[in-house]
Amino acid sequence: MAEKKLTHGGDWAGFAIEYGREPLDYSMNVNPLGIPQEVQQAIAKAGLTADRYPDPLCRALTQKLASYEQVQPEQIFCGNGAADIIFRLAQVLKPEPGDLGPEPGNSGPAGCRPTLLITAPTFSEYETAFAANGWQIRRHLLKEENGFRIGEDFLDEIGTAGDGAKGGDLIDAVFLCEPNNPTGVTTDDQLLRKIVKKCRETGTSLVIDECFNGFLEEPEAHSLRSMLGDVIILKAFTKLYGMAGVRLGYCLCRAEITEKLRAAGPPWNVSSLAQEAGIAALDAEEHVRKGLAIVHEERPWLKEQLRKLGFERVYGEANYLLFYAGPGTGRPAGPGLDERLRERGILIRNCSNYPGLDDGWFRIAVRTHEENEQLVAALREELK
């Protein structure tokens, strides 16, 4: 049977099966130092009591997160990674059938599918989860001429305040990734607050994915945590703490949404090992600080190296960079750059399957300087 090709990055297992060794994985964007030692020890210790069911309410972890995020415990819901929460949100945010008007272009009775507004490109899981739960998807195309940034025209997509019942051209929910994946670009802070206001006026649910926020130069300045009355904020331990394999995410929201999220899926969705790992991770401040220092130093260096290689179209404010290596560049790498690097033992993310991007776009993580030098050297060889 042919090997299934994964759309996400981080398929180290497929590489290991094919080549019998570990790759240098630039397709997955996590802390370049990996998982903290404190977390490794916490997981090992938690294994001694793994014969018991985990706490379905994640009480100890929630209390720790509430102190860390400066919110109330009832404003936190923990999940089996951010993906678990995204799929639950697709159920929870569905308007009641009577609140929906006819589908756009139709004059039929109320009860049509709700509509989710996302950008293109953006993280594919939003569309996957909501479409699987009966939502129709509207994409707002991000233009490279604007640096892949959301503009004021995004406000017009949401709808007009005072239009009455939802339906027609009104949007039921908006999902934004800040910074966006795969572009690594953030929305202007003032515009972001205008979007919050517009969604509040139109009764539109707004979800902000801040999973990569911690890698920004000024993460607190760009977070909307102070506006939990109007937004749902999605976060995860995956990126900042290098815990992708642990599967632990959480969201900050109003208490009534927390209860709905809990009812939208099976109990015991967060293992006891993951709960203890999360508690330990929040104390791993030095590990995070060192990882961020590497990212903040290496990101501009790596961006400059890409440009020296002839890749002028480079974007990213977090721990990953999106760049174009196709026709029209100073030194086009040609098709199959990711496959050729894979043969060298390096994985990068081919972004041609993102709506809004085409062949020639790739995403790479920001890793340690030694690793980044290996990547640049391999790219240089491919351009000879």
N, C-alpha and C positions, 0 to 999 in steps of 0.2 A: 504494500500500500504506500502511495506517495506521501512524503512528509508534508503535513499541513504547514503552510506559510503564515506566520503570525503577522498581524498588522501593527501591533505595538512593538516598541523597542525592547531590549533586554532579553532576547532569546538566547541566552548563554547555553541553555540545555541543548537546543538544537545544534549549536556549534560544537559542543562537547561530544555529542553523539557522532557527528560527522567527522571531526578531526581528532578526537581523543585527547583534547587539551582545553584549558580555559582560554577564552578570548580576552583581549583588552577591550572592554565594553564601553564605547562612547555613545551607545544608543539609549542608555538609561541615565537619567539626571538625578543623582543623589549626592549627598555629602561626599567629597572626594576622599575623606578619611574612613568612610564606611560606617559600620555600626559601632557605637561606643562600647568600651569594655564593661562599663557598669550595666549595660543592657544585656550583654552576653551572660554576665554572672547572674543577673536577675532571672533570665530564662532558665538557666541551669538549675537554680534553686527552686523555681516554680515547678519544675518537672517532678520534684519529690512529692507534690500533692496533686498531680495531674489526674489522679483517680477520682477526684471530686468534680462535680459540675462547676463551671465558672459562675461567678456572681452575675446574674442576668441584667442587673441594674448598673454594673460597673461602678459601685459606690465609692471605693477607695480611689480609683482612677479619676472619677468625675470630681471628687473633692479636690484632688491635686490639680486638675485642670482648671477648676473654678478659681483657685488661688492664683494660678499661673496667668490665666486670661483676664482676671479681675471681673468675672461675671458670676451670676448665681448658679449653683449646681443644676437647678431645674432648666437652665438655658443651654445645657450641653447634652448631646446625644452621641454615643460612641458606636462605631461600626467596624465591620470586618474590611478595613480599608475604606478609602473615600468612595470607591465604586459601589460598595454596599449601600452607602447613604444616597448616592445619586439615583440608584434604582428605587429606593424607598421614596425619595422625593417625587419621582415620576408618578407614584400612586397618591401621595399625600397632597400634592399641589393641584390635582385634578379638580376643577370646579364641579359643583353639583350639576347634573344634567339640565335642570331648569334655569341655570345661570348662563347657559350657552345659547347663542343665537344661531341662525343658519350659517352654513359654511360659506366662505367667500365665493361670490358668483352664483350662489343658489338662493332660491326663494322658498326653500322647504321649511319644515317645522323645526322648532328648537330641539336641541339634543345632539348637535354635531360634535366632532372631535375638538378638543382644546388645542391651542397653538402655542408652541415654544419658539421663542426668538433666540438664536445663537449667532455668533459671528462665523465667518469662513475666511481663513482656517481657524479651527480651535480643537480642543481635546475631543476625540470622537465619541467618548463614552456618554456624553450628554445626549447626543442624538440617538445613539444605540438604546439607551435606557428609556428615554421618553417615547421613541417610536414603538418600542416593544410593548409599551403600556397604552398604546392607542392615540398618542399625540401626533399632530401634524407639525412639521418642522419648517420654520422660515429662517433662511440664512441671510445675514447681512454681510455682504462682501467687503473685506478689508483690502484697501488698495495700497500697493507698494509705493505709489507716488505720494501717499500720505504717511509713509513709514509704517504701514500696517496698523495705524492707530485709528481708533473709533473717532468719528467726527460728530458734529452737531446734528447731522442728518439721521443719526441713530435714534434721536428722540422722536422723529416723525414716524419711525417704524412701530413705536410702542402703542400709539393711538392718541386720541384726543380726549382730554378730561371732560367729563360730563356727557359722554356719548350714551350713557345709560347701560343697558344690559350688555354683557360681553358677547362677542361674536363679530361678524363682519370683518373689519380690518383691525380690530383690537387684539392685542396679544394677552394671553393668559399668564404666561411666565417668561422670564428672561434669565438666561444663564450666561454669566460673564466670567472669564478666567483672567485673574489679575496677579502677576503678569500672565499674558496669554501663552498658551502652549499650542503650536511650536515656535511662535515668533519671538517670545521673550519680551514683548512690548507691553507697557502699561498704558492705561487710559489717563488722560489729564485729570487731576484730582477735582478740579471745579466741574468738569463735565460729568465725572462719575457721580458727584453729588446732585447734579441736575437730573441724571438718570434715576437716582433714588427718589427724588421729588416727583418726577413724572410717573414712576411706577406707583408711588403712594397715591397720587391723584387719580390714576386710572384703575386702582385696585389690582394691579399686576404684581404677581409674586416675583421677587428678585433674589436670585442666588448668586453670590460672589465666591468663586473658587480662589482661595488664598493659599493653596498648597505650596506655591513657590514664593510667596510673599517674603518669607524670612531671608531669602538670598538677595533681596534688593539692598541698595546702599542705605536707604532710610525706610525700613519696613513699616514702622509704626505710623509714619507720616502718610502712608498709602493705604493703611487698613481702614475698613469701615466698621470695626468692632464696636465703636461708640454708637452705631445706628441700628442695633439689633431689633429695635421696634419695627424697622422698615425692611430689613434685609436678613437673609440666611447666609451665614458664612461657612464655607466648607474648608476644612484643614485636615492634614494628615501627618503622621510620623514618618512616612515613607521617605521624604526628600531630605529634610533638614537633619534627621537623625540616622539616615542610611538604613532604614528598617523595612525595605520593600518586601522582604520575605516574611515579615512578622504579620502583616496585614492589620493595620490599625489606623483608623481615621476618626474624625469627629466633626460635628458641626455645632455652631453657635446660633441660637435662634430663640424665638419666643417659647415659653413653657408649653403652650398648647400644641405647638408643632412638634416639640420633643415627644409628647405623649402619642401623637399620631404616627410619628416615625417608628416608635417602639411597637406599635400595633400593626405596622405595615409589612412585617417580615417575621421570620422565626426567632424564638428566644435563643439565648446563649450564642449570639452572633459574634461575640468577642471572647476568645479563649482565655483561660486563666493565665497562660503564658504571655499572651499579648498584653493583658491588663498589667501584669507585673513589669513587663518590658516598658510600657508607657510611663509608669510611675518612676522607674529608674531613669528613663531618658530625660525627663524634665529636670533631673538633677545634674545631667551631663553638660553643664554650661561651658566648661573648658574645652571639651571636645567640639562643641558647636562653634565656639569662638575661633578655634584653630582652623576648622573647616571653612568658615566664612572668610577668614583672612586669606586662605589659599584662593578661594573663588574670586575675591575682590582684587587680588593681585594678578591672577592668571587670566581672568576674562579679557582685560584690555590687551594683554600680551598676545593671547591666542587670536584675538580679533585682528591685531596688527599683522601677525604672521599670515593669516588667511589673505589679507589684502596684499601683502608682499608676493604671495603666490599667484596673484591675479584675480582673486575673488573679491571684488569691490562691494558686492551687495551682501552685507553682513548685519544681522540684527540680534539684539539680546541684551537684557538688563539683569538677568538672573544668573543661574548656574548652567546655562546652555546657550548655544548660538545657532541661529538659522542662517545658512548661506547658500548662494546660488552658484552652481558650477557648470551650468549648461551653456548652450550657444549664446554668443553675444558678450561673454566675459573675455577678459584679457587673455586668459589661457584656459579655454574650456576643457574640462576633464573628460567630456564625452559621456555616453550612456554607460551604466553599470559601474559607476564609481564605488558604490557601496559593496557590490559583489567582488570587485577587484581588491578592495581593502579587506574584505572578509577572508579572502585567500591569504592575505598577509597576517591574519589573526586579529584584525581590528574591526569591530562592529560600529557602524554609524547608522543613523535613522534616515532612510529614504522617505521623504515627505511628499512624494508625488501622489499618494492616495488621500491626502488632505484636500477636501473641497476648498477651492480658492488658491491652490498651488498646483504647479505642473511639474513635468520632468525637469530635473536639474536642481531641485531644492533639497537640501540635506540639513539635518540637525545633529549637532555634536554636544556632548557634555563638556563642562570645564572640570578638568581633573588636576592632578598634581603636576608640577613643572616637568618632572622626568617623563611622566606619561604623555604630557602634551608635546614634548619634544619628539617622542616616538611617533605620534600622530602626524606632526608636521613633516618629519622626515619621510614617512610613508607617502604622504600627499605629494611631496616634492619628487619622489621617485616615479609616481604615477603620471606626473606632468612632463617627464623627460621625453 
